[in-house]
């Protein structure tokens, strides 16, 4: 069964703005906006130091059932629906995969990821595995995974079912076009409708944290500078003026 459609991408200024915000700040500010747990649990960074921010292309897997997806069908390349999500790639996109936490199925290999990179993709978030990791890690993509496997795509318990549909990756809802913020701390899903408000709040948070970090490095009192007391906030506002803020 094939279900596929394109996504509506957020304005580039939102992506550029959130690129300056860490996943930890993003998660904390989303909590204040009413999203209790926006983190995708399970996938962790396999490319340390890499940060990516961009819209989500989504890929949904289901448990394999032979009457719907026989092994013979899987041998035809265009039956391999995980190819189809890559066909939608535009520069800056991130593929998010609901792989049901399966640890024996290689969702993408070196060739698929090389194609994705060539189309301008930034990275993949998978609650499952890829294969060919020794080659994939050198492509320059961000990789957030549960693990790796040597298994080929026919050695699998799941099959690709839908492209750019709502998915549950790591038990977190991801809608096509949601903004993904991923770094070494983890992966956060930003609902597109909340992104402008989040950017405003998160930018303010990041700015006062910069001031607080400076004061703490200088030996300042933690009780005064994190979080800012009313007294410290006066200092912060003066510092902002000096910085041209």
DRENPA-3360 file (N, C-alpha, C; in nm, 2 decimals, always signed):
BEGIN
1 = XXXXXXXX = +0.09/-0.12/+0.00/+0.00/+0.00/+0.00/+0.09/+0.12/+0.00 ~ +0.06/+0.22/-0.09/+0.14/+0.34/-0.10/+0.06/+0.46/-0.07 ~ +0.10/+0.54/+0.02/+0.04/+0.66/+0.05/+0.15/+0.77/+0.06 ~ +0.14/+0.86/-0.04/+0.25/+0.96/-0.05/+0.20/+1.09/-0.09 ~ +0.26/+1.20/-0.04/+0.22/+1.33/-0.07/+0.34/+1.43/-0.04 ~ +0.34/+1.55/-0.09/+0.45/+1.64/-0.06/+0.41/+1.71/+0.07 ~ +0.50/+1.79/+0.12/+0.48/+1.86/+0.25/+0.48/+2.01/+0.22 ~ +0.42/+2.09/+0.31/+0.43/+2.23/+0.31/+0.54/+2.28/+0.40;
9 = XXXXXXXX = +0.64/+2.34/+0.34/+0.76/+2.37/+0.42/+0.75/+2.51/+0.49 ~ +0.81/+2.52/+0.61/+0.80/+2.65/+0.68/+0.88/+2.76/+0.62 ~ +0.85/+2.88/+0.65/+0.94/+2.99/+0.60/+1.08/+2.97/+0.64 ~ +1.17/+3.01/+0.55/+1.32/+2.99/+0.57/+1.37/+3.07/+0.69 ~ +1.30/+3.19/+0.72/+1.35/+3.27/+0.83/+1.32/+3.20/+0.97 ~ +1.22/+3.11/+0.97/+1.20/+3.03/+1.09/+1.31/+2.93/+1.11 ~ +1.34/+2.86/+1.00/+1.45/+2.77/+1.01/+1.58/+2.83/+1.05 ~ +1.61/+2.94/+0.99/+1.74/+3.01/+1.02/+1.74/+3.06/+1.16;
17 = XXXXXXXX = +1.63/+3.11/+1.21/+1.62/+3.15/+1.35/+1.64/+3.04/+1.45 ~ +1.57/+2.93/+1.43/+1.58/+2.82/+1.52/+1.72/+2.75/+1.51 ~ +1.79/+2.77/+1.40/+1.92/+2.71/+1.39/+2.02/+2.76/+1.50 ~ +1.98/+2.88/+1.56/+2.07/+2.93/+1.66/+2.02/+2.89/+1.80 ~ +1.92/+2.80/+1.81/+1.87/+2.77/+1.94/+1.90/+2.62/+1.97 ~ +1.95/+2.59/+2.08/+1.98/+2.45/+2.12/+1.85/+2.37/+2.14 ~ +1.86/+2.23/+2.12/+1.75/+2.15/+2.15/+1.69/+2.16/+2.29 ~ +1.79/+2.18/+2.39/+1.75/+2.19/+2.53/+1.66/+2.31/+2.55;
25 = XXXXXXXX = +1.70/+2.42/+2.49/+1.62/+2.55/+2.51/+1.49/+2.53/+2.43 ~ +1.49/+2.47/+2.31/+1.37/+2.45/+2.24/+1.27/+2.36/+2.31 ~ +1.32/+2.25/+2.37/+1.23/+2.17/+2.45/+1.17/+2.24/+2.57 ~ +1.25/+2.31/+2.64/+1.20/+2.39/+2.76/+1.10/+2.49/+2.73 ~ +1.12/+2.56/+2.62/+1.03/+2.67/+2.58/+0.90/+2.61/+2.52 ~ +0.91/+2.50/+2.45/+0.79/+2.43/+2.41/+0.70/+2.38/+2.52 ~ +0.77/+2.34/+2.63/+0.69/+2.30/+2.75/+0.61/+2.42/+2.80 ~ +0.67/+2.53/+2.80/+0.59/+2.65/+2.85/+0.48/+2.69/+2.76;
33 = XXXXXXXX = +0.49/+2.65/+2.63/+0.39/+2.68/+2.53/+0.28/+2.56/+2.53 ~ +0.30/+2.46/+2.61/+0.19/+2.36/+2.63/+0.22/+2.23/+2.57 ~ +0.34/+2.21/+2.51/+0.38/+2.08/+2.45/+0.46/+2.01/+2.56 ~ +0.41/+1.91/+2.63/+0.47/+1.86/+2.75/+0.60/+1.78/+2.72 ~ +0.60/+1.70/+2.61/+0.72/+1.63/+2.58/+0.75/+1.62/+2.43 ~ +0.82/+1.72/+2.38/+0.84/+1.73/+2.24/+0.96/+1.64/+2.19 ~ +1.03/+1.57/+2.28/+1.15/+1.50/+2.24/+1.11/+1.37/+2.18 ~ +1.19/+1.33/+2.07/+1.18/+1.20/+2.02/+1.27/+1.10/+2.10;
41 = XXXXXXXX = +1.21/+1.01/+2.17/+1.29/+0.92/+2.25/+1.34/+0.80/+2.18 ~ +1.46/+0.76/+2.20/+1.52/+0.65/+2.13/+1.64/+0.68/+2.05 ~ +1.62/+0.75/+1.94/+1.73/+0.78/+1.85/+1.83/+0.88/+1.92 ~ +1.96/+0.85/+1.91/+2.06/+0.94/+1.96/+2.16/+0.97/+1.85 ~ +2.24/+1.07/+1.87/+2.33/+1.11/+1.77/+2.44/+1.01/+1.75 ~ +2.46/+0.97/+1.62/+2.57/+0.89/+1.58/+2.67/+0.98/+1.50 ~ +2.65/+1.11/+1.50/+2.74/+1.20/+1.43/+2.77/+1.32/+1.53 ~ +2.85/+1.29/+1.64/+2.87/+1.39/+1.74/+2.92/+1.53/+1.69;
49 = XXXXXXXX = +2.86/+1.63/+1.75/+2.89/+1.77/+1.71/+2.80/+1.82/+1.60 ~ +2.73/+1.73/+1.54/+2.64/+1.78/+1.43/+2.51/+1.83/+1.48 ~ +2.46/+1.94/+1.43/+2.33/+2.00/+1.46/+2.26/+2.02/+1.33 ~ +2.13/+1.99/+1.32/+2.05/+2.01/+1.21/+1.91/+2.07/+1.25 ~ +1.86/+2.16/+1.16/+1.73/+2.22/+1.18/+1.66/+2.22/+1.05 ~ +1.54/+2.17/+1.04/+1.47/+2.17/+0.91/+1.34/+2.10/+0.91 ~ +1.26/+2.11/+0.80/+1.13/+2.05/+0.80/+1.14/+1.90/+0.79 ~ +1.04/+1.83/+0.84/+1.03/+1.68/+0.84/+0.96/+1.63/+0.72;
57 = XXXXXXXX = +1.03/+1.54/+0.65/+0.97/+1.45/+0.56/+0.95/+1.32/+0.64 ~ +0.83/+1.26/+0.64/+0.80/+1.15/+0.72/+0.79/+1.02/+0.65 ~ +0.83/+0.91/+0.71/+0.82/+0.77/+0.65/+0.77/+0.68/+0.76 ~ +0.66/+0.61/+0.73/+0.59/+0.52/+0.82/+0.61/+0.38/+0.78 ~ +0.65/+0.29/+0.88/+0.66/+0.15/+0.86/+0.55/+0.08/+0.94 ~ +0.51/-0.04/+0.89/+0.42/-0.12/+0.96/+0.47/-0.26/+0.98 ~ +0.42/-0.34/+1.07/+0.46/-0.48/+1.08/+0.44/-0.55/+0.94 ~ +0.53/-0.63/+0.90/+0.52/-0.70/+0.77/+0.41/-0.80/+0.78;
65 = XXXXXXXX = +0.33/-0.80/+0.67/+0.22/-0.90/+0.66/+0.22/-0.95/+0.51 ~ +0.24/-1.08/+0.49/+0.27/-1.13/+0.36/+0.17/-1.10/+0.25 ~ +0.04/-1.10/+0.29/-0.06/-1.07/+0.19/-0.06/-0.93/+0.14 ~ +0.00/-0.84/+0.21/+0.01/-0.70/+0.17/+0.15/-0.67/+0.11 ~ +0.25/-0.74/+0.16/+0.39/-0.71/+0.11/+0.47/-0.84/+0.11 ~ +0.47/-0.91/+0.00/+0.54/-1.03/-0.01/+0.69/-1.00/-0.05 ~ +0.77/-1.10/-0.01/+0.92/-1.07/-0.04/+0.95/-1.05/-0.18 ~ +0.87/-1.11/-0.27/+0.89/-1.09/-0.42/+0.86/-0.95/-0.46;
73 = XXXXXXXX = +0.76/-0.89/-0.40/+0.73/-0.75/-0.43/+0.84/-0.66/-0.39 ~ +0.90/-0.69/-0.28/+1.01/-0.61/-0.22/+1.13/-0.60/-0.32 ~ +1.14/-0.70/-0.41/+1.26/-0.70/-0.50/+1.24/-0.60/-0.61 ~ +1.12/-0.55/-0.64/+1.10/-0.44/-0.73/+1.14/-0.31/-0.67 ~ +1.24/-0.24/-0.73/+1.29/-0.12/-0.66/+1.18/-0.02/-0.62 ~ +1.08/+0.01/-0.71/+0.98/+0.11/-0.68/+0.88/+0.06/-0.58 ~ +0.88/-0.07/-0.55/+0.80/-0.11/-0.43/+0.86/-0.08/-0.30 ~ +0.99/-0.04/-0.31/+1.06/+0.00/-0.19/+1.02/+0.14/-0.15;
81 = XXXXXXXX = +0.92/+0.15/-0.07/+0.86/+0.29/-0.05/+0.96/+0.38/+0.02 ~ +1.06/+0.33/+0.09/+1.15/+0.42/+0.16/+1.23/+0.50/+0.05 ~ +1.23/+0.45/-0.07/+1.29/+0.53/-0.18/+1.20/+0.66/-0.20 ~ +1.07/+0.64/-0.19/+0.98/+0.75/-0.23/+0.99/+0.87/-0.14 ~ +1.02/+0.85/-0.01/+1.03/+0.97/+0.07/+1.15/+1.05/+0.03 ~ +1.26/+0.98/-0.02/+1.37/+1.06/-0.07/+1.35/+1.13/-0.19 ~ +1.25/+1.09/-0.28/+1.22/+1.16/-0.40/+1.17/+1.30/-0.37 ~ +1.11/+1.32/-0.25/+1.06/+1.45/-0.22/+1.16/+1.55/-0.16;
89 = XXXXXXXX = +1.28/+1.51/-0.15/+1.39/+1.59/-0.08/+1.41/+1.72/-0.15 ~ +1.41/+1.83/-0.08/+1.46/+1.96/-0.12/+1.57/+2.00/-0.02 ~ +1.66/+2.09/-0.06/+1.77/+2.13/+0.03/+1.72/+2.17/+0.16 ~ +1.78/+2.11/+0.27/+1.75/+2.15/+0.40/+1.65/+2.06/+0.47 ~ +1.60/+1.95/+0.40/+1.50/+1.86/+0.45/+1.56/+1.76/+0.55 ~ +1.48/+1.71/+0.64/+1.52/+1.60/+0.73/+1.42/+1.49/+0.72 ~ +1.46/+1.37/+0.71/+1.37/+1.25/+0.70/+1.36/+1.19/+0.84 ~ +1.23/+1.18/+0.88/+1.20/+1.12/+1.01/+1.12/+0.99/+0.99;
97 = XXXXXXXX = +1.17/+0.88/+1.05/+1.12/+0.75/+1.02/+1.06/+0.68/+1.14 ~ +0.93/+0.64/+1.13/+0.87/+0.55/+1.23/+0.91/+0.41/+1.19 ~ +1.02/+0.36/+1.25/+1.06/+0.22/+1.21/+1.02/+0.12/+1.32 ~ +0.93/+0.17/+1.41/+0.87/+0.08/+1.52/+0.98/+0.03/+1.61 ~ +1.09/+0.10/+1.62/+1.20/+0.05/+1.71/+1.26/-0.08/+1.67 ~ +1.24/-0.12/+1.55/+1.29/-0.25/+1.50/+1.45/-0.24/+1.49 ~ +1.52/-0.33/+1.55/+1.66/-0.33/+1.55/+1.73/-0.43/+1.45 ~ +1.65/-0.49/+1.37/+1.70/-0.58/+1.27/+1.68/-0.55/+1.13;
105 = XXXXXXXX = +1.62/-0.43/+1.10/+1.59/-0.38/+0.97/+1.67/-0.26/+0.93 ~ +1.75/-0.27/+0.83/+1.83/-0.15/+0.78/+1.75/-0.06/+0.69 ~ +1.70/+0.05/+0.75/+1.60/+0.14/+0.68/+1.67/+0.20/+0.55 ~ +1.79/+0.26/+0.57/+1.86/+0.31/+0.46/+2.00/+0.26/+0.46 ~ +2.06/+0.25/+0.35/+2.20/+0.21/+0.33/+2.28/+0.32/+0.27 ~ +2.41/+0.30/+0.24/+2.50/+0.40/+0.19/+2.44/+0.46/+0.06 ~ +2.39/+0.38/-0.03/+2.35/+0.44/-0.16/+2.23/+0.53/-0.15 ~ +2.13/+0.49/-0.07/+2.01/+0.57/-0.05/+2.05/+0.71/+0.02;
113 = XXXXXXXX = +2.14/+0.70/+0.12/+2.18/+0.82/+0.19/+2.27/+0.91/+0.11 ~ +2.34/+0.85/+0.02/+2.42/+0.93/-0.07/+2.33/+1.01/-0.17 ~ +2.23/+0.94/-0.21/+2.13/+1.01/-0.30/+2.07/+1.13/-0.22 ~ +2.03/+1.10/-0.10/+1.96/+1.20/-0.01/+2.06/+1.32/+0.01 ~ +2.18/+1.29/+0.04/+2.28/+1.40/+0.05/+2.29/+1.48/-0.07 ~ +2.30/+1.41/-0.19/+2.31/+1.48/-0.32/+2.19/+1.57/-0.35 ~ +2.07/+1.54/-0.29/+1.96/+1.63/-0.31/+1.95/+1.74/-0.21 ~ +2.05/+1.75/-0.12/+2.05/+1.86/-0.03/+1.99/+1.82/+0.11;
121 = XXXXXXXX = +1.97/+1.70/+0.14/+1.91/+1.66/+0.27/+2.01/+1.68/+0.38 ~ +1.96/+1.71/+0.50/+2.05/+1.74/+0.61/+2.08/+1.62/+0.70 ~ +1.98/+1.53/+0.72/+2.00/+1.42/+0.81/+1.87/+1.34/+0.82 ~ +1.89/+1.23/+0.90/+1.78/+1.14/+0.92/+1.76/+1.11/+1.07 ~ +1.63/+1.10/+1.11/+1.60/+1.06/+1.25/+1.52/+0.93/+1.24 ~ +1.57/+0.82/+1.30/+1.51/+0.69/+1.28/+1.50/+0.62/+1.41 ~ +1.38/+0.57/+1.45/+1.37/+0.49/+1.57/+1.40/+0.35/+1.54 ~ +1.51/+0.32/+1.48/+1.55/+0.19/+1.43/+1.70/+0.21/+1.38;
129 = XXXXXXXX = +1.73/+0.14/+1.27/+1.87/+0.12/+1.23/+1.89/+0.16/+1.08 ~ +2.01/+0.19/+1.05/+2.06/+0.20/+0.91/+2.17/+0.09/+0.90 ~ +2.21/+0.06/+0.78/+2.32/-0.02/+0.75/+2.43/+0.06/+0.68 ~ +2.55/+0.00/+0.66/+2.66/+0.07/+0.59/+2.71/+0.19/+0.67 ~ +2.70/+0.18/+0.80/+2.74/+0.30/+0.89/+2.88/+0.34/+0.86 ~ +2.98/+0.25/+0.84/+3.11/+0.30/+0.82/+3.13/+0.40/+0.71 ~ +3.05/+0.38/+0.60/+3.05/+0.47/+0.49/+2.95/+0.59/+0.51 ~ +2.83/+0.56/+0.57/+2.73/+0.66/+0.59/+2.78/+0.78/+0.68;
137 = XXXXXXXX = +2.86/+0.74/+0.78/+2.90/+0.84/+0.88/+2.99/+0.95/+0.81 ~ +3.05/+0.92/+0.70/+3.14/+1.01/+0.63/+3.07/+1.10/+0.52 ~ +2.94/+1.08/+0.51/+2.87/+1.16/+0.41/+2.84/+1.30/+0.45 ~ +2.85/+1.34/+0.58/+2.83/+1.47/+0.62/+2.68/+1.49/+0.66 ~ +2.60/+1.39/+0.66/+2.46/+1.40/+0.71/+2.46/+1.39/+0.86 ~ +2.36/+1.44/+0.93/+2.33/+1.41/+1.07/+2.26/+1.28/+1.08 ~ +2.30/+1.20/+1.17/+2.24/+1.07/+1.19/+2.20/+1.05/+1.33 ~ +2.07/+1.04/+1.36/+2.01/+1.01/+1.49/+1.94/+0.88/+1.48;
145 = XXXXXXXX = +1.99/+0.78/+1.54/+1.95/+0.64/+1.52/+1.94/+0.57/+1.66 ~ +1.87/+0.45/+1.66/+1.88/+0.36/+1.77/+2.00/+0.27/+1.76 ~ +2.04/+0.25/+1.64/+2.16/+0.16/+1.62/+2.18/+0.13/+1.47 ~ +2.27/+0.03/+1.45/+2.30/-0.01/+1.31/+2.28/-0.16/+1.30 ~ +2.28/-0.21/+1.18/+2.26/-0.35/+1.15/+2.33/-0.38/+1.02 ~ +2.37/-0.51/+1.00/+2.42/-0.55/+0.87/+2.31/-0.60/+0.78 ~ +2.19/-0.61/+0.83/+2.08/-0.67/+0.76/+2.04/-0.58/+0.64 ~ +2.02/-0.65/+0.53/+1.97/-0.59/+0.40/+1.82/-0.56/+0.41;
153 = XXXXXXXX = +1.76/-0.49/+0.31/+1.62/-0.45/+0.33/+1.52/-0.56/+0.31 ~ +1.57/-0.68/+0.26/+1.48/-0.79/+0.26/+1.48/-0.88/+0.38 ~ +1.58/-0.85/+0.47/+1.59/-0.91/+0.60/+1.51/-0.83/+0.70 ~ +1.38/-0.83/+0.70/+1.31/-0.73/+0.78/+1.18/-0.78/+0.83 ~ +1.13/-0.72/+0.94/+1.01/-0.76/+1.00/+0.90/-0.65/+0.98 ~ +0.94/-0.54/+0.91/+0.85/-0.43/+0.88/+0.86/-0.39/+0.73 ~ +0.76/-0.32/+0.69/+0.76/-0.27/+0.55/+0.71/-0.13/+0.54 ~ +0.77/-0.05/+0.45/+0.73/+0.09/+0.44/+0.59/+0.10/+0.39;
161 = XXXXXXXX = +0.51/+0.19/+0.45/+0.36/+0.20/+0.43/+0.31/+0.33/+0.39 ~ +0.37/+0.44/+0.44/+0.32/+0.57/+0.40/+0.43/+0.68/+0.40 ~ +0.42/+0.77/+0.31/+0.52/+0.88/+0.30/+0.45/+1.01/+0.33 ~ +0.51/+1.10/+0.41/+0.45/+1.23/+0.44/+0.31/+1.22/+0.50 ~ +0.30/+1.13/+0.60/+0.18/+1.11/+0.67/+0.22/+1.13/+0.82 ~ +0.12/+1.15/+0.91/+0.15/+1.16/+1.05/+0.21/+1.03/+1.10 ~ +0.32/+1.04/+1.18/+0.39/+0.92/+1.23/+0.41/+0.94/+1.38 ~ +0.45/+0.82/+1.44/+0.49/+0.82/+1.58/+0.63/+0.77/+1.59;
169 = XXXXXXXX = +0.73/+0.86/+1.59/+0.87/+0.82/+1.59/+0.91/+0.83/+1.74 ~ +0.96/+0.72/+1.79/+1.00/+0.72/+1.93/+0.88/+0.75/+2.02 ~ +0.76/+0.72/+1.98/+0.63/+0.74/+2.05/+0.60/+0.89/+2.06 ~ +0.66/+0.97/+1.97/+0.63/+1.11/+1.96/+0.56/+1.15/+1.83 ~ +0.45/+1.22/+1.83/+0.39/+1.25/+1.71/+0.47/+1.35/+1.62 ~ +0.49/+1.32/+1.50/+0.56/+1.41/+1.40/+0.46/+1.42/+1.28 ~ +0.43/+1.55/+1.25/+0.35/+1.58/+1.14/+0.44/+1.62/+1.02 ~ +0.40/+1.58/+0.90/+0.49/+1.63/+0.79/+0.50/+1.78/+0.79;
177 = XXXXXXXX = +0.62/+1.83/+0.77/+0.65/+1.97/+0.77/+0.68/+2.03/+0.91 ~ +0.66/+1.95/+1.02/+0.71/+2.00/+1.15/+0.85/+2.03/+1.14 ~ +0.90/+2.12/+1.23/+1.04/+2.16/+1.23/+1.12/+2.07/+1.33 ~ +1.22/+2.01/+1.28/+1.31/+1.92/+1.37/+1.43/+2.00/+1.41 ~ +1.46/+2.00/+1.54/+1.58/+2.06/+1.60/+1.66/+1.94/+1.66 ~ +1.77/+1.91/+1.61/+1.85/+1.79/+1.66/+1.99/+1.83/+1.68 ~ +2.04/+1.79/+1.80/+2.19/+1.81/+1.83/+2.23/+1.70/+1.92 ~ +2.34/+1.72/+1.99/+2.39/+1.61/+2.07/+2.30/+1.57/+2.19;
185 = XXXXXXXX = +2.22/+1.67/+2.23/+2.13/+1.64/+2.34/+2.01/+1.56/+2.30 ~ +1.97/+1.56/+2.17/+1.86/+1.48/+2.13/+1.78/+1.55/+2.02 ~ +1.66/+1.50/+1.99/+1.58/+1.55/+1.88/+1.45/+1.60/+1.94 ~ +1.41/+1.73/+1.89/+1.29/+1.79/+1.94/+1.21/+1.83/+1.82 ~ +1.07/+1.80/+1.83/+0.98/+1.83/+1.72/+0.91/+1.96/+1.76 ~ +0.91/+2.06/+1.66/+0.85/+2.19/+1.68/+0.72/+2.19/+1.59 ~ +0.61/+2.19/+1.65/+0.48/+2.21/+1.57/+0.49/+2.34/+1.50 ~ +0.46/+2.33/+1.37/+0.48/+2.45/+1.28/+0.40/+2.57/+1.33;
193 = XXXXXXXX = +0.28/+2.55/+1.38/+0.20/+2.66/+1.43/+0.26/+2.73/+1.55 ~ +0.34/+2.66/+1.62/+0.40/+2.72/+1.74/+0.54/+2.78/+1.71 ~ +0.59/+2.76/+1.59/+0.73/+2.79/+1.56/+0.76/+2.94/+1.58 ~ +0.67/+3.04/+1.53/+0.71/+3.18/+1.54/+0.71/+3.22/+1.69 ~ +0.62/+3.18/+1.77/+0.61/+3.21/+1.91/+0.73/+3.15/+1.98 ~ +0.76/+3.03/+1.95/+0.88/+2.96/+2.01/+1.01/+3.04/+1.98 ~ +1.03/+3.08/+1.85/+1.15/+3.15/+1.81/+1.17/+3.27/+1.90 ~ +1.06/+3.35/+1.92/+1.07/+3.47/+2.00/+1.11/+3.44/+2.14;
201 = XXXXXXXX = +1.04/+3.34/+2.20/+1.07/+3.31/+2.34/+1.21/+3.25/+2.36 ~ +1.24/+3.16/+2.27/+1.37/+3.09/+2.28/+1.49/+3.18/+2.25 ~ +1.47/+3.28/+2.16/+1.58/+3.37/+2.13/+1.61/+3.46/+2.26 ~ +1.50/+3.50/+2.32/+1.51/+3.58/+2.45/+1.58/+3.49/+2.56 ~ +1.54/+3.37/+2.57/+1.60/+3.28/+2.67/+1.75/+3.26/+2.64 ~ +1.78/+3.24/+2.51/+1.92/+3.21/+2.48/+2.01/+3.34/+2.51 ~ +1.95/+3.46/+2.49/+2.02/+3.58/+2.51/+2.05/+3.60/+2.66 ~ +1.95/+3.58/+2.75/+1.98/+3.60/+2.89/+2.07/+3.49/+2.95;
209 = XXXXXXXX = +2.06/+3.37/+2.89/+2.15/+3.27/+2.93/+2.30/+3.30/+2.89 ~ +2.31/+3.37/+2.78/+2.45/+3.41/+2.74/+2.50/+3.51/+2.85 ~ +2.42/+3.60/+2.89/+2.46/+3.70/+3.00/+2.49/+3.62/+3.13 ~ +2.40/+3.53/+3.16/+2.42/+3.45/+3.29/+2.55/+3.37/+3.29 ~ +2.58/+3.31/+3.17/+2.70/+3.23/+3.16/+2.82/+3.31/+3.18 ~ +2.82/+3.43/+3.12/+2.93/+3.53/+3.14/+2.95/+3.56/+3.29 ~ +2.84/+3.59/+3.36/+2.85/+3.63/+3.50/+2.90/+3.51/+3.58 ~ +2.85/+3.39/+3.55/+2.89/+3.27/+3.63/+3.04/+3.24/+3.61;
217 = XXXXXXXX = +3.09/+3.26/+3.49/+3.23/+3.24/+3.46/+3.32/+3.34/+3.53 ~ +3.26/+3.46/+3.56/+3.33/+3.56/+3.63/+3.32/+3.54/+3.78 ~ +3.26/+3.43/+3.83/+3.24/+3.40/+3.97/+3.12/+3.46/+4.03 ~ +3.02/+3.49/+3.95/+2.89/+3.54/+4.00/+2.81/+3.44/+4.08 ~ +2.72/+3.48/+4.16/+2.64/+3.40/+4.25/+2.53/+3.33/+4.16 ~ +2.53/+3.19/+4.17/+2.43/+3.11/+4.10/+2.29/+3.15/+4.14 ~ +2.27/+3.18/+4.27/+2.14/+3.22/+4.31/+2.09/+3.35/+4.26 ~ +2.18/+3.43/+4.21/+2.15/+3.56/+4.15/+2.13/+3.56/+4.00;
225 = XXXXXXXX = +2.22/+3.48/+3.94/+2.22/+3.49/+3.79/+2.16/+3.37/+3.72 ~ +2.12/+3.26/+3.79/+2.05/+3.15/+3.72/+1.94/+3.09/+3.80 ~ +1.81/+3.12/+3.77/+1.77/+3.22/+3.68/+1.79/+3.36/+3.73 ~ +1.77/+3.46/+3.64/+1.79/+3.60/+3.68/+1.70/+3.64/+3.78 ~ +1.75/+3.70/+3.89/+1.67/+3.77/+3.99/+1.63/+3.91/+3.93 ~ +1.54/+3.98/+4.00/+1.51/+4.11/+3.95/+1.63/+4.20/+3.95 ~ +1.72/+4.19/+4.05/+1.84/+4.27/+4.06/+1.93/+4.24/+3.94 ~ +1.94/+4.11/+3.91/+2.03/+4.07/+3.80/+1.97/+4.11/+3.66;
233 = XXXXXXXX = +1.84/+4.11/+3.65/+1.77/+4.15/+3.53/+1.80/+4.29/+3.49 ~ +1.81/+4.38/+3.59/+1.85/+4.52/+3.57/+1.99/+4.52/+3.50 ~ +2.08/+4.44/+3.55/+2.22/+4.43/+3.49/+2.21/+4.38/+3.35 ~ +2.12/+4.28/+3.33/+2.11/+4.22/+3.20/+2.06/+4.32/+3.10 ~ +1.96/+4.40/+3.14/+1.91/+4.50/+3.05/+2.01/+4.61/+3.01 ~ +2.10/+4.64/+3.10/+2.21/+4.74/+3.08/+2.31/+4.67/+2.98 ~ +2.34/+4.55/+3.00/+2.43/+4.47/+2.92/+2.37/+4.46/+2.77 ~ +2.24/+4.44/+2.76/+2.18/+4.44/+2.63/+2.20/+4.57/+2.55;
241 = XXXXX = +2.18/+4.68/+2.63/+2.20/+4.81/+2.56/+2.34/+4.83/+2.51 ~ +2.43/+4.79/+2.60/+2.57/+4.80/+2.56/+2.61/+4.71/+2.43 ~ +2.53/+4.60/+2.42/+2.55/+4.51/+2.31/+2.48/+4.56/+2.18 ~ +2.40/+4.67/+2.20/+2.32/+4.72/+2.09/+2.19/+4.64/+2.07 ~ +2.14/+4.57/+2.18/+2.02/+4.49/+2.17/+1.90/+4.58/+2.20;
% end
